[in-house]
Amino acid sequence: MLRLLRFLFLLGAAFVSGIIFERIAHTDNCLDRGGNVERGICIGARK
């Protein structure tokens, strides 16, 4: 039972970490292109 709980906890932590990493990468790409991120959407970036 403990193994199952530990597995689910690690799986959830990895999932949340991946989402946070992708949001940071998205924000960095937007800012590098001269845009601004508002509520998760890149606005005003040049291609």
mmCIF file as gemmi writes it, N, C-alpha and C atoms, coordinates in Angstrom:
data_model
loop_
_atom_site.group_PDB
_atom_site.id
_atom_site.type_symbol
_atom_site.label_atom_id
_atom_site.label_alt_id
_atom_site.label_comp_id
_atom_site.label_asym_id
_atom_site.label_entity_id
_atom_site.label_seq_id
_atom_site.pdbx_PDB_ins_code
_atom_site.Cartn_x
_atom_site.Cartn_y
_atom_site.Cartn_z
_atom_site.occupancy
_atom_site.B_iso_or_equiv
_atom_site.pdbx_formal_charge
_atom_site.auth_seq_id
_atom_site.auth_asym_id
_atom_site.pdbx_PDB_model_num
ATOM 1 N N . MET Axp A 1 ? 0.825 -1.194 0 1 0 ? 1 A 1
ATOM 2 C CA . MET Axp A 1 ? 0 0 0 1 0 ? 1 A 1
ATOM 3 C C . MET Axp A 1 ? 0.87 1.26 0 1 0 ? 1 A 1
ATOM 4 N N . LEU Axp A 2 ? 1.952 1.222 0.775 1 0 ? 2 A 1
ATOM 5 C CA . LEU Axp A 2 ? 2.827 2.383 0.832 1 0 ? 2 A 1
ATOM 6 C C . LEU Axp A 2 ? 3.503 2.642 -0.511 1 0 ? 2 A 1
ATOM 7 N N . ARG Axp A 3 ? 3.865 1.571 -1.215 1 0 ? 3 A 1
ATOM 8 C CA . ARG Axp A 3 ? 4.482 1.738 -2.526 1 0 ? 3 A 1
ATOM 9 C C . ARG Axp A 3 ? 3.535 2.431 -3.5 1 0 ? 3 A 1
ATOM 10 N N . LEU Axp A 4 ? 2.262 2.057 -3.456 1 0 ? 4 A 1
ATOM 11 C CA . LEU Axp A 4 ? 1.28 2.673 -4.342 1 0 ? 4 A 1
ATOM 12 C C . LEU Axp A 4 ? 1.137 4.162 -4.049 1 0 ? 4 A 1
ATOM 13 N N . LEU Axp A 5 ? 1.044 4.511 -2.786 1 0 ? 5 A 1
ATOM 14 C CA . LEU Axp A 5 ? 0.918 5.925 -2.417 1 0 ? 5 A 1
ATOM 15 C C . LEU Axp A 5 ? 2.163 6.717 -2.801 1 0 ? 5 A 1
ATOM 16 N N . ARG Axp A 6 ? 3.321 6.132 -2.575 1 0 ? 6 A 1
ATOM 17 C CA . ARG Axp A 6 ? 4.57 6.795 -2.939 1 0 ? 6 A 1
ATOM 18 C C . ARG Axp A 6 ? 4.643 6.996 -4.449 1 0 ? 6 A 1
ATOM 19 N N . PHE Axp A 7 ? 4.243 5.972 -5.205 1 0 ? 7 A 1
ATOM 20 C CA . PHE Axp A 7 ? 4.244 6.078 -6.659 1 0 ? 7 A 1
ATOM 21 C C . PHE Axp A 7 ? 3.308 7.186 -7.138 1 0 ? 7 A 1
ATOM 22 N N . LEU Axp A 8 ? 2.105 7.222 -6.586 1 0 ? 8 A 1
ATOM 23 C CA . LEU Axp A 8 ? 1.143 8.259 -6.987 1 0 ? 8 A 1
ATOM 24 C C . LEU Axp A 8 ? 1.641 9.652 -6.62 1 0 ? 8 A 1
ATOM 25 N N . PHE Axp A 9 ? 2.266 9.776 -5.464 1 0 ? 9 A 1
ATOM 26 C CA . PHE Axp A 9 ? 2.818 11.062 -5.06 1 0 ? 9 A 1
ATOM 27 C C . PHE Axp A 9 ? 3.923 11.505 -6.018 1 0 ? 9 A 1
ATOM 28 N N . LEU Axp A 10 ? 4.84 10.617 -6.353 1 0 ? 10 A 1
ATOM 29 C CA . LEU Axp A 10 ? 5.931 10.966 -7.266 1 0 ? 10 A 1
ATOM 30 C C . LEU Axp A 10 ? 5.415 11.262 -8.668 1 0 ? 10 A 1
ATOM 31 N N . LEU Axp A 11 ? 4.416 10.511 -9.106 1 0 ? 11 A 1
ATOM 32 C CA . LEU Axp A 11 ? 3.818 10.764 -10.415 1 0 ? 11 A 1
ATOM 33 C C . LEU Axp A 11 ? 3.174 12.152 -10.461 1 0 ? 11 A 1
ATOM 34 N N . GLY Axp A 12 ? 2.446 12.51 -9.43 1 0 ? 12 A 1
ATOM 35 C CA . GLY Axp A 12 ? 1.819 13.831 -9.357 1 0 ? 12 A 1
ATOM 36 C C . GLY Axp A 12 ? 2.853 14.945 -9.292 1 0 ? 12 A 1
ATOM 37 N N . ALA Axp A 13 ? 3.918 14.728 -8.519 1 0 ? 13 A 1
ATOM 38 C CA . ALA Axp A 13 ? 4.965 15.743 -8.41 1 0 ? 13 A 1
ATOM 39 C C . ALA Axp A 13 ? 5.671 15.942 -9.75 1 0 ? 13 A 1
ATOM 40 N N . ALA Axp A 14 ? 5.913 14.852 -10.474 1 0 ? 14 A 1
ATOM 41 C CA . ALA Axp A 14 ? 6.553 14.963 -11.79 1 0 ? 14 A 1
ATOM 42 C C . ALA Axp A 14 ? 5.643 15.693 -12.772 1 0 ? 14 A 1
ATOM 43 N N . PHE Axp A 15 ? 4.358 15.416 -12.718 1 0 ? 15 A 1
ATOM 44 C CA . PHE Axp A 15 ? 3.403 16.076 -13.611 1 0 ? 15 A 1
ATOM 45 C C . PHE Axp A 15 ? 3.362 17.582 -13.356 1 0 ? 15 A 1
ATOM 46 N N . VAL Axp A 16 ? 3.258 17.961 -12.1 1 0 ? 16 A 1
ATOM 47 C CA . VAL Axp A 16 ? 3.211 19.384 -11.745 1 0 ? 16 A 1
ATOM 48 C C . VAL Axp A 16 ? 4.526 20.073 -12.112 1 0 ? 16 A 1
ATOM 49 N N . SER Axp A 17 ? 5.645 19.407 -11.894 1 0 ? 17 A 1
ATOM 50 C CA . SER Axp A 17 ? 6.941 19.98 -12.259 1 0 ? 17 A 1
ATOM 51 C C . SER Axp A 17 ? 7.038 20.212 -13.76 1 0 ? 17 A 1
ATOM 52 N N . GLY Axp A 18 ? 6.526 19.286 -14.546 1 0 ? 18 A 1
ATOM 53 C CA . GLY Axp A 18 ? 6.526 19.439 -16.003 1 0 ? 18 A 1
ATOM 54 C C . GLY Axp A 18 ? 5.683 20.616 -16.454 1 0 ? 18 A 1
ATOM 55 N N . ILE Axp A 19 ? 4.534 20.794 -15.841 1 0 ? 19 A 1
ATOM 56 C CA . ILE Axp A 19 ? 3.67 21.926 -16.192 1 0 ? 19 A 1
ATOM 57 C C . ILE Axp A 19 ? 4.36 23.248 -15.854 1 0 ? 19 A 1
ATOM 58 N N . ILE Axp A 20 ? 4.97 23.311 -14.685 1 0 ? 20 A 1
ATOM 59 C CA . ILE Axp A 20 ? 5.676 24.537 -14.285 1 0 ? 20 A 1
ATOM 60 C C . ILE Axp A 20 ? 6.833 24.825 -15.229 1 0 ? 20 A 1
ATOM 61 N N . PHE Axp A 21 ? 7.587 23.793 -15.589 1 0 ? 21 A 1
ATOM 62 C CA . PHE Axp A 21 ? 8.71 23.966 -16.519 1 0 ? 21 A 1
ATOM 63 C C . PHE Axp A 21 ? 8.227 24.5 -17.867 1 0 ? 21 A 1
ATOM 64 N N . GLU Axp A 22 ? 7.141 23.952 -18.392 1 0 ? 22 A 1
ATOM 65 C CA . GLU Axp A 22 ? 6.623 24.404 -19.69 1 0 ? 22 A 1
ATOM 66 C C . GLU Axp A 22 ? 6.126 25.841 -19.628 1 0 ? 22 A 1
ATOM 67 N N . ARG Axp A 23 ? 5.496 26.223 -18.538 1 0 ? 23 A 1
ATOM 68 C CA . ARG Axp A 23 ? 5.024 27.609 -18.404 1 0 ? 23 A 1
ATOM 69 C C . ARG Axp A 23 ? 6.195 28.586 -18.373 1 0 ? 23 A 1
ATOM 70 N N . ILE Axp A 24 ? 7.263 28.222 -17.663 1 0 ? 24 A 1
ATOM 71 C CA . ILE Axp A 24 ? 8.446 29.085 -17.599 1 0 ? 24 A 1
ATOM 72 C C . ILE Axp A 24 ? 9.101 29.188 -18.973 1 0 ? 24 A 1
ATOM 73 N N . ALA Axp A 25 ? 9.199 28.059 -19.692 1 0 ? 25 A 1
ATOM 74 C CA . ALA Axp A 25 ? 9.791 28.074 -21.035 1 0 ? 25 A 1
ATOM 75 C C . ALA Axp A 25 ? 8.945 28.916 -21.984 1 0 ? 25 A 1
ATOM 76 N N . HIS Axp A 26 ? 7.622 28.816 -21.884 1 0 ? 26 A 1
ATOM 77 C CA . HIS Axp A 26 ? 6.727 29.616 -22.725 1 0 ? 26 A 1
ATOM 78 C C . HIS Axp A 26 ? 6.912 31.106 -22.447 1 0 ? 26 A 1
ATOM 79 N N . THR Axp A 27 ? 7 31.461 -21.185 1 0 ? 27 A 1
ATOM 80 C CA . THR Axp A 27 ? 7.186 32.862 -20.81 1 0 ? 27 A 1
ATOM 81 C C . THR Axp A 27 ? 8.528 33.38 -21.312 1 0 ? 27 A 1
ATOM 82 N N . ASP Axp A 28 ? 9.583 32.599 -21.169 1 0 ? 28 A 1
ATOM 83 C CA . ASP Axp A 28 ? 10.91 33.014 -21.638 1 0 ? 28 A 1
ATOM 84 C C . ASP Axp A 28 ? 10.921 33.231 -23.149 1 0 ? 28 A 1
ATOM 85 N N . ASN Axp A 29 ? 10.316 32.322 -23.901 1 0 ? 29 A 1
ATOM 86 C CA . ASN Axp A 29 ? 10.259 32.472 -25.356 1 0 ? 29 A 1
ATOM 87 C C . ASN Axp A 29 ? 9.485 33.718 -25.748 1 0 ? 29 A 1
ATOM 88 N N . CYS Axp A 30 ? 8.388 33.98 -25.071 1 0 ? 30 A 1
ATOM 89 C CA . CYS Axp A 30 ? 7.591 35.171 -25.371 1 0 ? 30 A 1
ATOM 90 C C . CYS Axp A 30 ? 8.377 36.445 -25.073 1 0 ? 30 A 1
ATOM 91 N N . LEU Axp A 31 ? 9.02 36.493 -23.921 1 0 ? 31 A 1
ATOM 92 C CA . LEU Axp A 31 ? 9.774 37.691 -23.551 1 0 ? 31 A 1
ATOM 93 C C . LEU Axp A 31 ? 10.983 37.892 -24.461 1 0 ? 31 A 1
ATOM 94 N N . ASP Axp A 32 ? 11.624 36.812 -24.895 1 0 ? 32 A 1
ATOM 95 C CA . ASP Axp A 32 ? 12.76 36.919 -25.816 1 0 ? 32 A 1
ATOM 96 C C . ASP Axp A 32 ? 12.347 37.521 -27.147 1 0 ? 32 A 1
ATOM 97 N N . ARG Axp A 33 ? 11.112 37.318 -27.538 1 0 ? 33 A 1
ATOM 98 C CA . ARG Axp A 33 ? 10.605 37.852 -28.817 1 0 ? 33 A 1
ATOM 99 C C . ARG Axp A 33 ? 9.934 39.214 -28.655 1 0 ? 33 A 1
ATOM 100 N N . GLY Axp A 34 ? 10.049 39.796 -27.489 1 0 ? 34 A 1
ATOM 101 C CA . GLY Axp A 34 ? 9.54 41.144 -27.281 1 0 ? 34 A 1
ATOM 102 C C . GLY Axp A 34 ? 8.073 41.21 -26.909 1 0 ? 34 A 1
ATOM 103 N N . GLY Axp A 35 ? 7.502 40.108 -26.476 1 0 ? 35 A 1
ATOM 104 C CA . GLY Axp A 35 ? 6.093 40.088 -26.109 1 0 ? 35 A 1
ATOM 105 C C . GLY Axp A 35 ? 5.884 40.205 -24.614 1 0 ? 35 A 1
ATOM 106 N N . ASN Axp A 36 ? 4.634 40.114 -24.231 1 0 ? 36 A 1
ATOM 107 C CA . ASN Axp A 36 ? 4.244 40.177 -22.839 1 0 ? 36 A 1
ATOM 108 C C . ASN Axp A 36 ? 3.243 39.052 -22.577 1 0 ? 36 A 1
ATOM 109 N N . VAL Axp A 37 ? 3.36 38.383 -21.453 1 0 ? 37 A 1
ATOM 110 C CA . VAL Axp A 37 ? 2.463 37.277 -21.127 1 0 ? 37 A 1
ATOM 111 C C . VAL Axp A 37 ? 1.387 37.774 -20.178 1 0 ? 37 A 1
ATOM 112 N N . GLU Axp A 38 ? 0.128 37.605 -20.603 1 0 ? 38 A 1
ATOM 113 C CA . GLU Axp A 38 ? -1.005 37.97 -19.77 1 0 ? 38 A 1
ATOM 114 C C . GLU Axp A 38 ? -1.908 36.756 -19.637 1 0 ? 38 A 1
ATOM 115 N N . ARG Axp A 39 ? -2.068 36.28 -18.419 1 0 ? 39 A 1
ATOM 116 C CA . ARG Axp A 39 ? -2.89 35.092 -18.115 1 0 ? 39 A 1
ATOM 117 C C . ARG Axp A 39 ? -2.502 33.899 -18.968 1 0 ? 39 A 1
ATOM 118 N N . GLY Axp A 40 ? -1.214 33.712 -19.206 1 0 ? 40 A 1
ATOM 119 C CA . GLY Axp A 40 ? -0.727 32.551 -19.944 1 0 ? 40 A 1
ATOM 120 C C . GLY Axp A 40 ? -0.712 32.691 -21.448 1 0 ? 40 A 1
ATOM 121 N N . ILE Axp A 41 ? -1.097 33.862 -21.965 1 0 ? 41 A 1
ATOM 122 C CA . ILE Axp A 41 ? -1.128 34.093 -23.416 1 0 ? 41 A 1
ATOM 123 C C . ILE Axp A 41 ? -0.089 35.123 -23.789 1 0 ? 41 A 1
ATOM 124 N N . CYS Axp A 42 ? 0.696 34.811 -24.801 1 0 ? 42 A 1
ATOM 125 C CA . CYS Axp A 42 ? 1.747 35.713 -25.263 1 0 ? 42 A 1
ATOM 126 C C . CYS Axp A 42 ? 1.121 36.778 -26.173 1 0 ? 42 A 1
ATOM 127 N N . ILE Axp A 43 ? 1.362 38.037 -25.847 1 0 ? 43 A 1
ATOM 128 C CA . ILE Axp A 43 ? 0.775 39.141 -26.605 1 0 ? 43 A 1
ATOM 129 C C . ILE Axp A 43 ? 1.899 40.053 -27.104 1 0 ? 43 A 1
ATOM 130 N N . GLY Axp A 44 ? 1.879 40.358 -28.384 1 0 ? 44 A 1
ATOM 131 C CA . GLY Axp A 44 ? 2.799 41.337 -28.963 1 0 ? 44 A 1
ATOM 132 C C . GLY Axp A 44 ? 4.168 40.793 -29.324 1 0 ? 44 A 1
ATOM 133 N N . ALA Axp A 45 ? 4.332 39.496 -29.429 1 0 ? 45 A 1
ATOM 134 C CA . ALA Axp A 45 ? 5.638 38.937 -29.78 1 0 ? 45 A 1
ATOM 135 C C . ALA Axp A 45 ? 5.873 39.011 -31.276 1 0 ? 45 A 1
ATOM 136 N N . ARG Axp A 46 ? 7.116 39.282 -31.649 1 0 ? 46 A 1
ATOM 137 C CA . ARG Axp A 46 ? 7.506 39.265 -33.054 1 0 ? 46 A 1
ATOM 138 C C . ARG Axp A 46 ? 7.931 37.864 -33.438 1 0 ? 46 A 1
ATOM 139 N N . LYS Axp A 47 ? 7.731 37.521 -34.684 1 0 ? 47 A 1
ATOM 140 C CA . LYS Axp A 47 ? 8.115 36.185 -35.149 1 0 ? 47 A 1
ATOM 141 C C . LYS Axp A 47 ? 9.558 36.118 -35.533 1 0 ? 47 A 1
